[in-house]
Amino acid sequence: MNEKMVKRKSYRLDEARIKRIQRLLGARTETEAIERAIDEIITEYERNKRAWAATEQLLKSGIEVVDVFGRLEGTPG
């Protein structure tokens, strides 16, 4: 069984922000809110990393990409 390591920590955090995250995520406790917020950040980071890797692979493939938003360097558009 894969148990996660839990360690008691003490932080000075803005209570209003914690309560806001708790409401936004529908978390029952502040701890659950913080853990879920951390999970959301990790998930978003990994999603962005995969998206950029796919974009780089597409650009290296030689396909013509028209950068209509002007965000990619060196592409026609």
MDTraj code that builds the backbone (N, CA, C; nanometers):
import mdtraj as md
import numpy as np

residues = "MET ASN GLU LYS MET VAL LYS ARG LYS SER TYR ARG LEU ASP GLU ALA ARG ILE LYS ARG ILE GLN ARG LEU LEU GLY ALA ARG THR GLU THR GLU ALA ILE GLU ARG ALA ILE ASP GLU ILE ILE THR GLU TYR GLU ARG ASN LYS ARG ALA TRP ALA ALA THR GLU GLN LEU LEU LYS SER GLY ILE GLU VAL VAL ASP VAL PHE GLY ARG LEU GLU GLY THR PRO GLY".split()
xyz = np.array([
    [0.0840, -0.1181, 0.0000],
    [0.0000, 0.0000, 0.0000],
    [0.0886, 0.1246, 0.0000],
    [0.0515, 0.2248, -0.0776],
    [0.1306, 0.3458, -0.0912],
    [0.0751, 0.4551, 0.0003],
    [0.1360, 0.4695, 0.1185],
    [0.0922, 0.5722, 0.2119],
    [0.1680, 0.7001, 0.1841],
    [0.0955, 0.8129, 0.1920],
    [0.1664, 0.9385, 0.1758],
    [0.2222, 0.9816, 0.3103],
    [0.3388, 1.0416, 0.3046],
    [0.4020, 1.0881, 0.4264],
    [0.3384, 1.2209, 0.4666],
    [0.2909, 1.2273, 0.5873],
    [0.2276, 1.3479, 0.6383],
    [0.3135, 1.4006, 0.7520],
    [0.3405, 1.5299, 0.7454],
    [0.4229, 1.5917, 0.8484],
    [0.3540, 1.7178, 0.8968],
    [0.3483, 1.7346, 1.0250],
    [0.2871, 1.8546, 1.0822],
    [0.3782, 1.9736, 1.0543],
    [0.3173, 2.0809, 1.0024],
    [0.3911, 2.2024, 0.9701],
    [0.3202, 2.3211, 1.0327],
    [0.3922, 2.4273, 1.0507],
    [0.3347, 2.5497, 1.1026],
    [0.3726, 2.6637, 1.0084],
    [0.2700, 2.7268, 0.9482],
    [0.2919, 2.8369, 0.8556],
    [0.2078, 2.9553, 0.8983],
    [0.2518, 3.0716, 0.8587],
    [0.1732, 3.1933, 0.8800],
    [0.1085, 3.2249, 0.7462],
    [-0.0224, 3.1995, 0.7349],
    [-0.0960, 3.2179, 0.6108],
    [-0.2132, 3.3121, 0.6314],
    [-0.2491, 3.3815, 0.5253],
    [-0.3632, 3.4735, 0.5278],
    [-0.4917, 3.3909, 0.5387],
    [-0.5603, 3.4028, 0.6507],
    [-0.6791, 3.3221, 0.6773],
    [-0.7895, 3.3467, 0.5748],
    [-0.8054, 3.4709, 0.5312],
    [-0.9093, 3.5019, 0.4326],
    [-0.8826, 3.4293, 0.3005],
    [-0.7570, 3.4207, 0.2619],
    [-0.7226, 3.3497, 0.1375],
    [-0.7480, 3.1996, 0.1515],
    [-0.7153, 3.1452, 0.2662],
    [-0.7400, 3.0029, 0.2902],
    [-0.8901, 2.9758, 0.2842],
    [-0.9695, 3.0596, 0.3491],
    [-1.1150, 3.0415, 0.3476],
    [-1.1700, 3.0551, 0.2060],
    [-1.1136, 3.1468, 0.1276],
    [-1.1584, 3.1642, -0.0117],
    [-1.1300, 3.0377, -0.0921],
    [-1.0100, 2.9840, -0.0780],
    [-0.9756, 2.8600, -0.1484],
    [-1.0657, 2.7472, -0.1011],
    [-1.0919, 2.7426, 0.0269],
    [-1.1789, 2.6387, 0.0828],
    [-1.3166, 2.6441, 0.0174],
    [-1.3716, 2.7644, 0.0032],
    [-1.5025, 2.7801, -0.0620],
    [-1.4947, 2.7442, -0.2100],
    [-1.3918, 2.7950, -0.2794],
    [-1.3784, 2.7696, -0.4232],
    [-1.3676, 2.6207, -0.4550],
    [-1.2946, 2.5488, -0.3719],
    [-1.2719, 2.4063, -0.3971],
    [-1.3751, 2.3165, -0.3297],
    [-1.4600, 2.3745, -0.2477],
    [-1.5598, 2.2940, -0.1778],
    [-1.4975, 2.2009, -0.0757],
    [-1.3858, 2.2438, -0.0180],
    [-1.3149, 2.1618, 0.0801],
    [-1.3817, 2.1731, 0.2167],
    [-1.3830, 2.0628, 0.2889],
    [-1.4453, 2.0616, 0.4218],
    [-1.3572, 2.1272, 0.5279],
    [-1.2257, 2.1124, 0.5123],
    [-1.1331, 2.1673, 0.6114],
    [-1.0290, 2.2548, 0.5435],
    [-0.9600, 2.3349, 0.6239],
    [-0.8528, 2.4179, 0.5699],
    [-0.7395, 2.3307, 0.5164],
    [-0.7081, 2.2241, 0.5862],
    [-0.6028, 2.1337, 0.5406],
    [-0.6376, 2.0741, 0.4050],
    [-0.7611, 2.0287, 0.3897],
    [-0.8053, 1.9744, 0.2610],
    [-0.7946, 2.0811, 0.1519],
    [-0.8310, 2.2040, 0.1845],
    [-0.8238, 2.3133, 0.0872],
    [-0.6804, 2.3357, 0.0416],
    [-0.5882, 2.3393, 0.1351],
    [-0.4471, 2.3620, 0.1018],
    [-0.3926, 2.2459, 0.0195],
    [-0.4222, 2.1219, 0.0599],
    [-0.3748, 2.0054, -0.0149],
    [-0.4306, 2.0035, -0.1569],
    [-0.5581, 2.0349, -0.1717],
    [-0.6189, 2.0352, -0.3046],
    [-0.5646, 2.1485, -0.3897],
    [-0.5378, 2.2641, -0.3292],
    [-0.4792, 2.3760, -0.4028],
    [-0.3398, 2.3383, -0.4531],
    [-0.2618, 2.2723, -0.3704],
    [-0.1289, 2.2263, -0.4114],
    [-0.1412, 2.1269, -0.5256],
    [-0.2355, 2.0335, -0.5154],
    [-0.2578, 1.9363, -0.6228],
    [-0.2961, 2.0057, -0.7529],
    [-0.3798, 2.1093, -0.7440],
    [-0.4208, 2.1849, -0.8632],
    [-0.2998, 2.2509, -0.9297],
    [-0.2120, 2.3077, -0.8499],
    [-0.0920, 2.3727, -0.9034],
    [-0.0024, 2.2709, -0.9721],
    [0.0180, 2.1562, -0.9098],
    [0.1014, 2.0509, -0.9686],
    [0.0409, 2.0041, -1.1001],
    [-0.0890, 1.9792, -1.1016],
    [-0.1582, 1.9336, -1.2225],
    [-0.1455, 2.0362, -1.3343],
    [-0.1670, 2.1628, -1.3019],
    [-0.1587, 2.2694, -1.4027],
    [-0.0167, 2.2814, -1.4578],
    [0.0829, 2.2726, -1.3708],
    [0.2221, 2.2793, -1.4147],
    [0.2534, 2.1651, -1.5111],
    [0.2130, 2.0437, -1.4740],
    [0.2395, 1.9278, -1.5594],
    [0.1656, 1.9380, -1.6924],
    [0.0423, 1.9878, -1.6910],
    [-0.0357, 2.0066, -1.8133],
    [0.0335, 2.1080, -1.9053],
    [0.0783, 2.2191, -1.8495],
    [0.1485, 2.3200, -1.9291],
    [0.2790, 2.2673, -1.9857],
    [0.3503, 2.1894, -1.9063],
    [0.4767, 2.1318, -1.9519],
    [0.4533, 2.0387, -2.0710],
    [0.3496, 1.9547, -2.0639],
    [0.3171, 1.8645, -2.1756],
    [0.2714, 1.9431, -2.2981],
    [0.1940, 2.0489, -2.2774],
    [0.1457, 2.1294, -2.3894],
    [0.2608, 2.1973, -2.4611],
    [0.3560, 2.2534, -2.3862],
    [0.4706, 2.3178, -2.4500],
    [0.5586, 2.2168, -2.5217],
    [0.5749, 2.0983, -2.4645],
    [0.6537, 1.9938, -2.5304],
    [0.5880, 1.9545, -2.6627],
    [0.4556, 1.9420, -2.6626],
    [0.3834, 1.9077, -2.7853],
    [0.3956, 2.0202, -2.8875],
    [0.3894, 2.1440, -2.8426],
    [0.4033, 2.2590, -2.9326],
    [0.5420, 2.2612, -2.9950],
    [0.6443, 2.2396, -2.9135],
    [0.7813, 2.2372, -2.9651],
    [0.7990, 2.1251, -3.0671],
    [0.7425, 2.0087, -3.0391],
    [0.7519, 1.8959, -3.1314],
    [0.6825, 1.9298, -3.2634],
    [0.5678, 1.9931, -3.2557],
    [0.4954, 2.0327, -3.3752],
    [0.5772, 2.1316, -3.4572],
    [0.6350, 2.2305, -3.3918],
    [0.7145, 2.3304, -3.4627],
    [0.8387, 2.2689, -3.5266],
    [0.9010, 2.1731, -3.4601],
    [1.0205, 2.1072, -3.5136],
    [0.9875, 2.0123, -3.6280],
    [0.8607, 1.9753, -3.6427],
    [0.8219, 1.8794, -3.7459],
    [0.8283, 1.9391, -3.8858],
    [0.8366, 2.0712, -3.8928],
    [0.8437, 2.1357, -4.0223],
    [0.7097, 2.1825, -4.0748],
    [0.6040, 2.1535, -4.0021],
    [0.4717, 2.1976, -4.0448],
    [0.4673, 2.3508, -4.0391],
    [0.3987, 2.4117, -4.1328],
    [0.3866, 2.5570, -4.1315],
    [0.2803, 2.5970, -4.0300],
    [0.3206, 2.6837, -3.9382],
    [0.2313, 2.7315, -3.8339],
    [0.2142, 2.8816, -3.8532],
    [0.0920, 2.9258, -3.8615],
    [0.0641, 3.0678, -3.8727],
    [0.0303, 3.1186, -3.7329],
    [0.1141, 3.2086, -3.6838],
    [0.0993, 3.2619, -3.5491],
    [0.0105, 3.3860, -3.5526],
    [-0.1182, 3.3653, -3.5516],
    [-0.2124, 3.4759, -3.5642],
    [-0.2143, 3.5662, -3.4405],
    [-0.1630, 3.5170, -3.3285],
    [-0.1606, 3.5963, -3.2065],
    [-0.0246, 3.6603, -3.1796],
    [0.0759, 3.6288, -3.2637],
    [0.2080, 3.6877, -3.2472],
    [0.2810, 3.6418, -3.1231],
    [0.2630, 3.5154, -3.0844],
    [0.3243, 3.4642, -2.9619],
    [0.4432, 3.3724, -2.9861],
    [0.4599, 3.3229, -3.1072],
    [0.5680, 3.2306, -3.1363],
    [0.6753, 3.3023, -3.2173],
    [0.7988, 3.2934, -3.1706],
    [0.9085, 3.3579, -3.2427],
    [0.9465, 3.2784, -3.3654],
    [0.9802, 3.3493, -3.4719],
    [1.0315, 3.2840, -3.5904],
    [0.9281, 3.2123, -3.6759],
    [0.8000, 3.2371, -3.6551],
    [0.6976, 3.1726, -3.7371],
    [0.6332, 3.2775, -3.8248],
    [0.5924, 3.2388, -3.9448],
    [0.5271, 3.3355, -4.0313],
    [0.3907, 3.3759, -3.9757],
    [0.3477, 3.4914, -4.0071],
    [0.2155, 3.5261, -3.9630],
    [0.1982, 3.6703, -3.9454],
])
top = md.Topology()
chain = top.add_chain()
for i, resn in enumerate(residues, 1):
    res = top.add_residue(resn, chain, resSeq=i)
    for name in ("N", "CA", "C"):
        top.add_atom(name, md.element.get_by_symbol(name[0]), res)
traj = md.Trajectory(xyz[None], top)
